[in-house]
Amino acid sequence: MSGPSNDHMGRRQRSLGLSEAQLRKRLNQIWRQMKRQWRVLCFSEVPSNILSWSHYAHYHEGVVFAFEPRGGVRSPLLAARAVHYSKKVNTAASLGDFVLFLTSQCPKPSNSEAFEKSVFCKSEDWSYEKEWRSSRRMPGQKQSCS
């Protein structure tokens, strides 16, 4: 299913009295709020991958921690999930989805679905990482991103 055409989106933005820049600004505000609310811990199945070291380690320095889950232990580390790699780059919510929501043509994009897409999905170009992630809401943070 494709989103609305650029012409259709332009008409909707004008009807709202918002520019594309204003819509993008609002989406960025929502994204910044989500970043304040959540923490994500990343793991890799491959500790010796040189690309991972060059992307994530400061001057290839650092340490590798090995984790082995134990039964009966409650920890966010045990809730880690494999990252999904895809040819299609996922977006949390498109500008078109947001415009349709603001014009009451569709429901508000789901915050939890947007979070899932942004945290647990990556381009297949990164699949060499064999990454797992664990996420956790910061204590005292409200769930709303509106």
C-alpha positions in Angstrom: 0.0 0.0 0.0 1.5 3.3 -1.0 1.1 6.6 0.8 -0.6 9.7 -0.5 0.8 11.4 -3.5 3.0 14.5 -3.0 0.2 16.7 -4.5 -2.3 15.2 -2.1 0.0 15.7 0.8 0.6 19.3 -0.2 -3.1 20.0 -0.3 -3.5 18.4 3.1 -0.7 20.5 4.6 -2.1 23.7 3.2 -5.6 22.8 4.6 -4.0 22.5 8.0 -2.1 25.7 7.6 1.2 23.8 8.2 4.3 23.8 6.1 6.3 20.6 5.5 9.0 22.1 7.8 6.4 22.5 10.6 5.2 18.9 10.2 8.8 17.7 10.3 9.5 19.8 13.3 6.6 18.2 15.1 7.7 14.7 14.2 11.2 15.5 15.5 9.7 16.7 18.8 7.9 13.4 19.2 11.1 11.5 18.3 13.1 13.5 20.9 10.5 12.8 23.5 10.7 9.1 22.8 14.5 9.2 23.1 14.1 10.8 26.6 11.7 8.1 27.7 13.5 5.0 26.5 16.9 3.3 26.9 18.2 0.7 24.5 21.1 -1.8 25.2 22.6 -3.4 22.1 24.4 -6.7 21.8 26.2 -8.6 19.0 26.6 -12.3 18.4 30.0 -11.4 16.7 32.5 -9.9 19.1 35.4 -9.8 16.7 33.8 -8.1 13.7 36.2 -5.3 12.6 33.4 -3.2 11.1 31.6 -3.2 14.5 34.7 -2.1 16.2 35.3 0.7 13.7 31.7 1.9 14.0 31.2 1.7 17.7 34.5 1.7 19.5 36.6 4.8 20.1 39.8 4.2 18.1 39.2 0.5 18.1 39.6 0.5 21.9 37.2 -1.1 24.3 36.2 -4.4 25.9 34.0 -7.3 25.0 31.6 -8.6 27.6 30.2 -12.1 27.2 26.7 -12.8 28.5 25.2 -16.2 29.2 21.5 -16.1 30.2 20.6 -18.0 33.4 17.2 -19.4 34.1 15.2 -17.9 36.9 17.0 -14.5 36.8 14.8 -11.5 36.1 16.7 -8.9 34.0 16.1 -6.7 31.0 19.2 -8.4 29.5 17.1 -11.6 29.2 14.4 -9.7 27.3 16.8 -8.9 24.4 15.3 -9.6 21.0 17.0 -10.1 17.7 17.1 -7.1 15.4 15.2 -7.7 12.1 17.2 -6.8 9.0 15.3 -5.8 5.8 16.0 -4.5 2.3 13.2 -2.0 2.9 14.3 0.7 5.3 11.6 1.1 7.9 10.2 4.4 9.0 8.6 4.8 12.4 5.8 6.9 10.8 5.8 8.6 7.5 5.1 12.3 6.9 2.0 11.1 5.0 0.8 9.0 7.9 1.2 12.1 10.2 -0.7 14.4 7.8 -3.5 11.9 7.4 -3.7 11.7 11.2 -3.8 15.5 11.6 -6.6 15.8 9.0 -8.6 13.1 10.8 -8.4 10.7 7.9 -6.7 7.9 9.8 -5.9 7.0 13.4 -2.8 8.4 15.1 0.2 6.3 14.3 0.9 3.9 17.1 3.7 5.0 19.5 4.5 1.4 20.3 4.6 0.4 16.7 6.8 3.4 15.8 9.1 2.5 18.7 9.3 -1.2 17.5 10.2 -0.1 14.0 12.8 2.4 15.0 14.5 0.1 17.6 14.2 -3.4 16.3 14.5 -3.0 12.6 17.5 -2.0 10.5 18.7 -2.1 6.9 20.1 -5.4 5.8 23.4 -3.6 5.2 23.9 -3.9 8.9 23.2 -7.6 9.1 26.8 -8.5 9.7 26.3 -7.2 13.3 23.9 -10.0 14.2 22.5 -7.6 16.7 20.2 -8.1 19.7 18.6 -5.3 21.6 16.9 -4.8 25.0 14.8 -1.8 25.7 13.4 -0.2 28.8 11.3 2.8 29.7 13.0 5.2 32.1 11.4 5.3 35.5 9.0 8.2 36.0 8.5 8.8 32.3 5.0 9.1 30.8 4.1 6.9 28.0 2.5 9.6 25.8 4.4 11.0 22.8 1.6 13.3 21.7 
